[in-house]
Amino acid sequence: MRITETVPANRTEGGKFGGVQGARGIAALMVVFYHATRSVSLPQYLRHIPFGNAFGFGHAGVDFFFVLSGFIITYAHIADVGHPHRVHRYLWRRATRVYPIYWFVTAFEIARSAFSPDAAARLAPSHLLNSLLLLPGAGEPVVSVAWTLRFEMLFYLLFSLTIIDRRFSRILIFAAILLVSIGTLTASADPWLALLLSPFNIEFLFGIAAANVLMNYRIPFSLIVLAAGAIFFLGTGAIELRGLVPLNGLLGRMLYGSASAAMLLGLVEAERQGRFRLGKTGVMLGDCSYGLYLIHLLVIPLTVRVCSEIGILRLLPVGILIAALVALPVALAVMLHLRVELPLMAYLRKHTPRACR
């Protein structure tokens, strides 16, 4: 497998696919439902996971995100590979996409952490620095879900090497496979080694592979491929829920990753052929998915606690309760996207350094 230079002529306007944005939104919702059902299941609340733990594989939305990142970065920046003068622009775009809104949310979490029992550890200078820069460190970042962004930043940095020199592409792909293989045999307490050896890294390669296929071939029966990928993904989730096979390691990443890649192949090809089109609501959900992912674990536990203290947690039907716990962060994420994220992005585009344009 290699990163090719071929770029399809029928990319959608602006280089984006609405269906991919919608899929990003659905993946974020999976994670939100997963955490919502677990937040109410704590001993001081409902003491059981609602809906028979049907959303127990919702964490696999993260697997889809990683595959999607490999796909998008390859698809969007393939023309930059082998052109070192473009690396500044690439790094600027990646940094300004990830950090500004992340730092905005982190500021709120830092303020909240100041009143928590473990404030000293959470606000230690070294921990704050690692959290703000998304560097590997002991424990979770201040914004707990940002552990996934550490993998994203690692991938972005490694991809930048292929922009500097195309020959790095095969070396890095081989190195990723080798390191993940080593990770199946040994575990490391060192945060940097743990990041490099994690099986999650293999999922970016699935995304790269999907991008290469789509940039060089047409996918026949695209809707069938999409449906097959979705069934494979849900089937993997069913296997996990029933505990038939342990999926918390490399096997889970391979199954969820390959299913995600299949869904992307079918989805993108169907949209290229005009056989699939997503409405504005779905696209908006995708647009605000990053903010939704960042804020949902700040909003949901607080909402559950408030509902418990005012005495309505056990009075509400569980379906309404979970729907509210999902709808509230979604609504806030839309506001965050429109009122904070878009203005920040517009400001940064306007003030992009000359070397990064």
ZIKA-V353394 format. One record per residue. RES is the residue in one small letter. PSI is psi in degrees with one decimal (* if undefined). OMEGA is omega in degrees with one decimal (none if undefined). D_LAST is the distance of its C-alpha to the last C-alpha in whole Angstrom. Layout:
((RES/PSI/OMEGA/D_LAST) (RES/PSI/OMEGA/D_LAST))
This chain:
((m/134.7/179.3/30) (r/162.3/176.2/27) (i/115.3/-175.2/24) (t/172.5/-179.8/24) (e/-10.7/-175.1/21) (t/130.3/178.2/23) (v/126.1/-177.3/21) (p/146.8/-178.3/23) (a/-14.2/-174.1/23) (n/35.1/174.6/24) (r/146.4/-178.9/22) (t/166.3/-176.7/22) (e/130.7/179.8/20) (g/4.5/177.6/17) (g/11.0/-177.6/17) (k/152.1/174.4/20) (f/124.1/-179.6/23) (g/-36.5/179.1/25) (g/-37.5/177.8/28) (v/-40.6/176.5/26) (q/-43.8/178.6/25) (g/-40.2/178.5/29) (a/-35.8/175.9/29) (r/-42.4/178.6/27) (g/-41.3/178.5/29) (i/-40.8/178.0/32) (a/-41.1/177.4/31) (a/-40.4/178.6/31) (l/-36.5/177.3/34) (m/-45.9/-179.7/36) (v/-38.9/-180.0/35) (v/-46.3/177.7/36) (f/-40.2/179.0/39) (y/-48.9/-178.1/40) (h/-31.0/178.3/39) (a/-45.9/-178.5/41) (t/-31.9/178.8/44) (r/-30.1/179.2/44) (s/-37.0/-179.2/44) (v/-8.8/-175.7/47) (s/-3.0/-178.2/49) (l/155.0/-175.9/49) (p/-32.4/-178.5/53) (q/-3.9/-179.2/53) (y/-113.2/-174.7/52) (l/-21.4/177.8/53) (r/11.7/173.9/54) (h/155.7/179.0/53) (i/122.0/-176.8/49) (p/161.6/175.5/50) (f/30.3/178.0/50) (g/29.4/179.8/51) (n/32.2/-179.4/48) (a/-25.6/179.6/47) (f/19.2/-176.3/43) (g/-15.2/176.1/44) (f/14.5/-178.8/41) (g/-22.3/176.7/38) (h/-20.3/-179.1/37) (a/-9.5/170.5/36) (g/-30.8/176.9/33) (v/-41.0/177.5/31) (d/-43.0/178.7/32) (f/-41.4/178.7/30) (f/-43.9/-177.2/27) (f/-42.2/176.6/27) (v/-43.0/179.9/27) (l/-39.2/178.4/25) (s/-45.2/177.2/22) (g/-39.8/178.9/23) (f/-51.5/-173.8/23) (i/-45.7/-178.2/20) (i/-42.6/178.3/18) (t/-46.2/-176.8/19) (y/-39.3/-175.4/19) (a/-27.1/-172.1/15) (h/16.3/-177.6/14) (i/-33.1/-179.8/17) (a/-15.8/179.7/15) (d/-19.0/-174.6/13) (v/129.6/-179.9/16) (g/8.1/179.5/18) (h/85.6/-172.2/14) (p/-25.5/-179.9/14) (h/-11.1/-179.4/11) (r/-2.4/-174.6/9) (v/-33.3/179.3/11) (h/-43.8/179.4/8) (r/-44.5/179.5/6) (y/-49.3/-178.0/9) (l/-37.9/177.5/11) (w/-45.8/-179.0/9) (r/-40.8/179.6/9) (r/-45.6/-178.0/13) (a/-43.4/-178.2/14) (t/-17.9/175.2/13) (r/-35.7/-172.5/15) (v/-50.3/-165.9/18) (y/-46.5/-171.1/18) (p/-53.2/-178.0/18) (i/-30.5/175.7/21) (y/-43.8/177.6/23) (w/-34.7/177.7/23) (f/-47.4/179.4/24) (v/-37.9/179.4/27) (t/-37.1/179.2/28) (a/-40.9/177.5/29) (f/-39.9/-179.2/31) (e/-34.7/176.2/33) (i/-43.9/178.7/33) (a/-40.8/179.3/35) (r/-38.0/-177.8/37) (s/-23.8/-179.2/38) (a/-21.5/-178.3/39) (f/7.3/-179.3/42) (s/157.7/-178.7/43) (p/-29.5/-178.5/45) (d/31.9/-176.8/43) (a/-39.9/-176.7/41) (a/-42.9/-179.5/41) (a/-42.8/-176.6/40) (r/-29.8/-176.3/37) (l/15.1/174.8/36) (a/139.3/-175.8/37) (p/-44.0/-178.7/34) (s/-39.4/179.2/33) (h/-40.6/177.8/33) (l/-42.9/-179.8/31) (l/-46.8/178.2/28) (n/-39.1/-179.8/28) (s/-46.9/-176.8/28) (l/-36.6/-178.6/25) (l/-3.7/-178.7/23) (l/40.9/175.9/25) (l/149.6/176.3/26) (p/140.9/179.1/30) (g/170.6/178.9/33) (a/129.9/177.9/36) (g/178.0/-178.8/37) (e/156.4/171.5/34) (p/169.9/178.7/31) (v/-45.5/170.1/32) (v/105.8/-165.6/31) (s/-39.2/-176.7/33) (v/-9.6/-177.9/31) (a/-0.9/174.0/28) (w/-31.8/179.1/30) (t/-30.1/-179.3/28) (l/-22.8/174.8/25) (r/-39.7/176.4/26) (f/-40.1/178.7/26) (e/-48.2/-177.3/22) (m/-36.7/175.7/21) (l/-45.6/179.7/23) (f/-43.6/179.4/22) (y/-44.2/-178.9/18) (l/-42.2/179.7/19) (l/-37.2/177.8/21) (f/-32.6/179.3/19) (s/-27.5/177.4/16) (l/-33.5/177.9/19) (t/-26.2/174.9/19) (i/-38.7/178.4/16) (i/-41.2/-179.6/17) (d/119.1/-177.3/20) (r/-29.7/-176.3/21) (r/-18.6/178.5/25) (f/-20.3/-172.3/24) (s/-50.6/-179.3/24) (r/-37.2/179.3/28) (i/-45.1/-177.1/29) (l/-38.2/177.5/27) (i/-45.7/177.7/28) (f/-43.3/-179.1/32) (a/-40.5/179.9/31) (a/-44.9/179.5/31) (i/-42.4/-179.8/34) (l/-45.6/-177.5/36) (l/-41.1/178.3/35) (v/-38.2/177.7/35) (s/-43.1/177.1/39) (i/-37.8/-179.5/40) (g/-24.9/176.9/39) (t/-18.2/-176.6/41) (l/-22.0/-176.2/44) (t/153.7/176.0/43) (a/151.5/-179.2/42) (s/139.4/176.1/40) (a/-13.2/178.4/40) (d/125.8/-175.3/37) (p/-38.1/-179.5/34) (w/-44.7/178.6/32) (l/-40.0/178.6/34) (a/-38.9/178.1/35) (l/-44.8/-177.0/31) (l/-31.7/-176.0/31) (l/-3.5/-174.8/34) (s/139.2/176.7/34) (p/-17.5/178.1/35) (f/-27.0/-177.1/32) (n/-26.2/-178.9/30) (i/-24.1/-175.4/31) (e/-28.0/174.3/30) (f/-33.3/178.6/26) (l/-34.6/174.8/28) (f/-41.3/179.1/30) (g/-41.1/177.0/26) (i/-43.7/179.5/25) (a/-43.4/179.5/28) (a/-41.3/179.0/28) (a/-42.6/179.1/25) (n/-41.5/178.4/26) (v/-46.9/-176.5/29) (l/-27.3/179.2/27) (m/-9.1/-176.3/25) (n/-14.2/-175.1/28) (y/159.0/167.9/31) (r/143.5/-179.8/33) (i/112.1/178.3/34) (p/151.7/177.7/38) (f/52.0/-171.9/39) (s/-40.9/-178.7/36) (l/-32.6/176.5/38) (i/-39.5/177.1/41) (v/-42.7/177.8/38) (l/-47.0/-179.6/36) (a/-40.8/179.7/40) (a/-41.1/177.5/41) (g/-41.9/179.3/38) (a/-41.5/178.7/39) (i/-40.7/177.4/42) (f/-43.8/179.8/41) (f/-49.6/-179.7/39) (l/-35.9/177.5/42) (g/-39.3/175.7/45) (t/-40.2/176.7/43) (g/-40.9/179.0/43) (a/-40.1/177.2/47) (i/-42.2/-179.9/47) (e/-44.6/-177.7/46) (l/-35.3/179.7/48) (r/-5.9/178.0/51) (g/26.2/-177.6/50) (l/-37.6/-179.7/51) (v/135.3/176.4/49) (p/125.2/-176.0/47) (l/22.2/-178.4/43) (n/1.4/-179.6/41) (g/-144.5/-175.5/40) (l/-38.3/-178.8/39) (l/-43.6/178.4/41) (g/-40.1/-179.9/40) (r/-34.8/178.3/36) (m/-43.8/-177.9/37) (l/-51.9/178.7/39) (y/-37.1/-178.8/37) (g/-45.6/179.9/34) (s/-36.5/176.4/35) (a/-41.2/178.5/36) (s/-41.5/178.8/33) (a/-40.4/178.2/31) (a/-42.4/177.3/34) (m/-41.3/179.1/33) (l/-42.1/178.6/30) (l/-50.0/-179.1/31) (g/-41.4/-175.8/33) (l/-48.7/-177.7/31) (v/-43.2/180.0/28) (e/-40.5/178.6/31) (a/-38.2/179.4/33) (e/-37.0/177.0/30) (r/-33.9/-179.1/29) (q/-0.8/-178.8/32) (g/19.3/-178.5/32) (r/-3.3/179.7/35) (f/133.4/177.7/33) (r/131.0/-177.6/32) (l/141.9/179.0/31) (g/173.6/-176.3/32) (k/-34.3/-179.7/30) (t/-43.9/178.7/31) (g/-40.7/178.6/30) (v/-41.0/178.7/27) (m/-40.4/177.1/27) (l/-40.3/176.7/29) (g/-40.2/-179.2/26) (d/-35.7/-177.9/23) (c/8.1/-174.0/25) (s/-34.2/179.6/26) (y/-47.8/177.0/24) (g/-39.8/178.4/25) (l/-44.6/179.5/29) (y/-40.4/-177.1/29) (l/-37.2/-171.0/28) (i/-15.3/-167.9/31) (h/-33.0/179.5/33) (l/-3.5/168.2/35) (l/-37.4/-173.2/35) (v/-46.3/-172.0/37) (i/-53.4/-179.3/39) (p/-37.6/178.5/41) (l/-41.0/179.4/41) (t/-42.8/178.8/43) (v/-42.5/-179.4/45) (r/-42.9/179.1/46) (v/-44.9/178.8/47) (c/-37.1/179.2/49) (s/-43.4/-176.2/51) (e/-30.2/178.4/52) (i/-0.2/171.1/53) (g/18.0/-178.9/55) (i/-4.1/-175.4/53) (l/-47.5/-177.4/51) (r/-11.2/179.9/55) (l/-29.1/-178.0/56) (l/138.2/170.1/53) (p/140.1/-171.8/53) (v/-33.1/179.0/51) (g/-42.4/178.4/49) (i/-39.3/179.9/48) (l/-50.4/-178.5/47) (i/-39.4/178.1/44) (a/-40.8/179.1/43) (a/-39.2/-179.8/43) (l/-23.9/176.5/41) (v/-42.2/-175.7/38) (a/-37.4/-177.1/38) (l/-51.8/177.0/37) (p/-30.2/176.7/34) (v/-46.6/179.5/33) (a/-42.9/178.8/34) (l/-34.6/178.9/32) (a/-37.6/176.6/29) (v/-45.2/177.4/28) (m/-42.3/179.3/29) (l/-40.9/-179.8/26) (h/-44.9/-175.3/24) (l/-39.1/-171.9/24) (r/-22.0/-176.2/25) (v/-55.5/-172.8/23) (e/-50.9/-179.2/20) (l/-45.8/176.2/19) (p/-38.7/177.9/19) (l/-44.0/-179.6/17) (m/-40.4/178.1/14) (a/-42.2/179.0/14) (y/-44.6/-177.9/14) (l/-35.4/175.6/11) (r/-40.5/-179.0/9) (k/-31.2/-175.8/10) (h/28.5/177.1/10) (t/129.8/177.0/7) (p/148.2/-176.2/7) (r/-38.4/-177.8/5) (a/-16.9/-176.5/6) (c/4.7/-179.8/4) (r/*/none/0))
